[in-house]
Amino acid sequence: MKRLPALALLLASASAAQAADVGVVGLFPNKAVLVIDGAAPKTYTVGATIAPGMKLIAAGDGGATIEVNGRRQTIALGEHVSRQSGGSDRASVTLPADSRGHFMVQGQINGGSVRMLVDTGATLVAMPASEARRLNIDYKRGRTGFVNTANGVAPAYMVRLDRVKVGDIEIHQVDAMVQEQGLDIILLGMSFLNRTEMRRDGQQMVLTKRF
């Protein structure tokens, strides 16, 4: 019986870490203003413990990097990341629309930081060749095709990305296309989005991992 209080504390700490919902509402050098589980915004300094098992690792223009029980993820300004309780892997992320109604997201491709535009009209994740080179993707080994651009027909290369991560959602083996012309931003297309549940709620889009 003497062990029960310690065990209860341990279980409560694990539950708090798993169920935490984190939103980023402000970013400063080495500081982030976070909303945890719907509470009032609070400013945290890099290195601070946000909740049991959760720590702020970095903060800056690229977003706030949170470590949860040894796993790190970067959350952009205005984004929310939810971790389902009970150990479920059905992670979700809430994306705010910009002034033009577009959904921009800070994420990762093969571990490299990227900024992407959510595009439900794109069959695949599509990226400019300059971004592929920055991410060390040897795209010219991929299957060659062609796309129509404003400047005419341009070559494109079919590749498979090891992993694409948005908030707490990480999906492996994602088909993508690399274009050498006609594209100046990465499009987060349906080869990623089809593996999530998408829900539009006013000026927000919620993505929940399916598989």
C-alpha positions as CSV (number, residue, x, y, z in Angstrom):
1,M,0.0,0.0,0.0
2,K,2.9,2.4,0.6
3,R,3.8,2.3,-3.1
4,L,0.3,3.4,-4.3
5,P,0.9,7.2,-4.0
6,A,4.1,7.0,-6.0
7,L,2.5,4.8,-8.6
8,A,-0.5,7.1,-8.9
9,L,1.9,10.1,-9.4
10,L,3.8,8.2,-12.1
11,L,0.5,7.3,-14.0
12,A,-0.7,10.9,-13.7
13,S,2.5,12.3,-15.1
14,A,2.5,9.8,-18.0
15,S,-1.2,10.7,-18.8
16,A,-0.4,14.5,-18.7
17,A,2.4,14.1,-21.2
18,Q,0.4,11.9,-23.6
19,A,-2.8,14.1,-23.5
20,A,-1.1,17.5,-23.8
21,D,-2.4,19.8,-26.5
22,V,0.2,22.5,-27.4
23,G,-0.4,25.7,-29.3
24,V,2.2,28.3,-30.3
25,V,0.9,31.9,-30.1
26,G,4.1,33.8,-29.8
27,L,7.8,33.4,-30.7
28,F,10.9,35.3,-29.5
29,P,14.6,34.5,-29.5
30,N,14.9,31.5,-27.1
31,K,11.4,32.0,-25.8
32,A,7.9,30.9,-26.9
33,V,4.4,31.8,-25.8
34,L,2.5,28.5,-25.5
35,V,-1.1,27.5,-24.8
36,I,-1.2,24.1,-23.0
37,D,-4.4,22.2,-22.9
38,G,-6.5,25.3,-23.5
39,A,-5.0,27.2,-20.5
40,A,-4.0,30.9,-20.6
41,P,-1.0,31.7,-22.8
42,K,2.3,31.4,-20.9
43,T,5.9,32.4,-21.9
44,Y,8.5,29.6,-21.6
45,T,12.3,30.0,-21.9
46,V,14.3,27.3,-23.9
47,G,15.1,24.5,-21.5
48,A,11.9,24.9,-19.4
49,T,9.7,22.0,-18.6
50,I,6.2,22.7,-20.0
51,A,4.5,19.6,-18.6
52,P,5.6,16.3,-17.2
53,G,7.8,14.7,-19.8
54,M,7.6,17.7,-22.1
55,K,10.3,20.4,-22.5
56,L,10.9,23.4,-24.8
57,I,14.2,22.7,-26.7
58,A,14.4,25.6,-29.1
59,A,12.4,28.7,-30.2
60,G,12.8,31.2,-33.1
61,D,11.4,32.2,-36.5
62,G,11.1,28.5,-37.5
63,G,8.8,27.7,-34.6
64,A,9.0,26.1,-31.2
65,T,10.7,22.7,-30.8
66,I,9.2,20.6,-28.1
67,E,10.6,17.3,-26.7
68,V,8.1,14.8,-25.5
69,N,9.6,11.8,-23.7
70,G,12.6,11.9,-25.9
71,R,10.8,12.7,-29.2
72,R,11.2,16.2,-30.8
73,Q,8.8,18.1,-33.0
74,T,8.6,21.6,-34.3
75,I,5.4,23.6,-34.1
76,A,5.0,26.7,-36.2
77,L,3.4,29.9,-35.0
78,G,-0.4,29.6,-35.0
79,E,-0.3,25.8,-35.1
80,H,-1.6,23.3,-32.5
81,V,-0.5,19.8,-32.0
82,S,-2.6,17.2,-30.0
83,R,-1.4,13.9,-28.7
84,Q,-4.2,11.5,-28.0
85,S,-4.4,9.9,-24.6
86,G,-3.9,6.1,-24.1
87,G,-0.9,5.9,-26.3
88,S,-2.8,6.2,-29.6
89,D,-0.7,7.1,-32.6
90,R,-3.6,9.0,-34.2
91,A,-1.8,12.3,-33.9
92,S,-3.4,15.5,-35.1
93,V,-2.4,19.1,-36.1
94,T,-4.5,22.2,-36.5
95,L,-3.5,24.6,-39.3
96,P,-4.7,28.2,-39.4
97,A,-5.5,29.8,-42.8
98,D,-3.5,32.9,-43.8
99,S,-5.0,36.2,-45.0
100,R,-5.6,34.7,-48.5
101,G,-7.3,31.5,-47.1
102,H,-4.3,29.3,-47.8
103,F,-2.9,26.8,-45.3
104,M,0.8,27.1,-44.9
105,V,2.6,24.6,-42.7
106,Q,6.1,24.3,-41.2
107,G,7.2,20.7,-41.4
108,Q,10.0,18.3,-42.2
109,I,11.0,16.1,-45.2
110,N,13.6,13.4,-44.6
111,G,14.5,15.3,-41.4
112,G,15.1,18.7,-43.1
113,S,13.0,21.7,-42.2
114,V,10.6,22.9,-44.9
115,R,7.6,25.2,-45.4
116,M,4.8,23.8,-47.5
117,L,1.4,24.9,-49.0
118,V,-1.5,22.5,-48.4
119,D,-2.8,21.7,-51.9
120,T,-5.7,19.2,-52.2
121,G,-5.5,19.6,-56.0
122,A,-2.0,18.2,-56.2
123,T,-1.9,14.4,-56.6
124,L,1.5,14.1,-55.1
125,V,3.8,16.1,-52.8
126,A,5.6,18.4,-55.3
127,M,8.8,20.4,-54.8
128,P,11.1,22.6,-56.7
129,A,14.5,21.0,-57.6
130,S,16.3,23.6,-55.5
131,E,14.5,22.3,-52.4
132,A,15.2,18.7,-53.3
133,R,18.9,19.5,-53.6
134,R,18.9,21.3,-50.3
135,L,17.4,18.2,-48.7
136,N,20.0,15.9,-50.4
137,I,17.4,14.1,-52.5
138,D,19.0,12.5,-55.5
139,Y,15.9,13.2,-57.6
140,K,17.5,12.5,-61.0
141,R,17.6,8.8,-60.2
142,G,13.8,8.9,-60.2
143,R,11.4,8.1,-63.0
144,T,11.3,11.0,-65.6
145,G,8.1,12.6,-66.7
146,F,6.9,16.1,-67.9
147,V,4.7,18.8,-66.5
148,N,3.1,21.8,-68.2
149,T,4.3,25.2,-66.7
150,A,3.8,28.8,-67.6
151,N,7.0,28.6,-69.6
152,G,6.1,25.4,-71.4
153,V,6.8,21.7,-70.8
154,A,9.4,21.0,-68.1
155,P,10.9,17.7,-66.8
156,A,9.8,16.2,-63.6
157,Y,11.1,13.3,-61.5
158,M,9.1,10.8,-59.5
159,V,10.7,10.0,-56.1
160,R,9.7,8.4,-52.8
161,L,10.4,10.4,-49.6
162,D,11.5,8.5,-46.6
163,R,9.3,10.5,-44.3
164,V,7.2,13.7,-44.2
165,K,6.3,15.2,-40.9
166,V,3.7,17.9,-40.0
167,G,3.4,18.7,-36.3
168,D,3.1,15.3,-34.6
169,I,2.0,13.5,-37.8
170,E,4.9,11.6,-39.4
171,I,4.2,9.5,-42.5
172,H,6.7,7.2,-44.2
173,Q,7.3,6.3,-47.9
174,V,5.5,9.2,-49.5
175,D,5.4,9.5,-53.3
176,A,6.5,12.9,-54.6
177,M,7.4,14.8,-57.7
178,V,10.4,17.1,-58.2
179,Q,10.1,19.9,-60.8
180,E,13.0,21.8,-62.3
181,Q,10.8,24.6,-63.5
182,G,7.4,26.3,-62.7
183,L,7.3,25.7,-58.9
184,D,8.6,28.0,-56.2
185,I,7.2,26.3,-53.0
186,I,6.6,22.8,-51.8
187,L,3.0,21.6,-52.3
188,L,1.7,19.2,-49.6
189,G,-0.4,17.1,-51.9
190,M,-2.7,14.1,-51.7
191,S,0.0,11.4,-51.4
192,F,0.4,12.8,-47.9
193,L,-3.1,14.1,-47.2
194,N,-4.9,10.9,-48.3
195,R,-3.3,9.2,-45.2
196,T,-4.9,11.7,-42.9
197,E,-8.5,12.7,-42.1
198,M,-9.0,16.3,-43.1
199,R,-11.6,18.5,-41.5
200,R,-12.2,22.2,-42.3
201,D,-13.6,24.3,-39.5
202,G,-13.9,27.9,-40.6
203,Q,-10.4,29.4,-40.8
204,Q,-8.8,26.2,-39.5
205,M,-8.0,22.8,-41.0
206,V,-7.5,19.8,-38.7
207,L,-5.4,16.9,-40.0
208,T,-5.6,13.6,-38.1
209,K,-3.3,10.6,-39.0
210,R,-5.2,7.6,-40.4
211,F,-2.3,5.2,-41.1
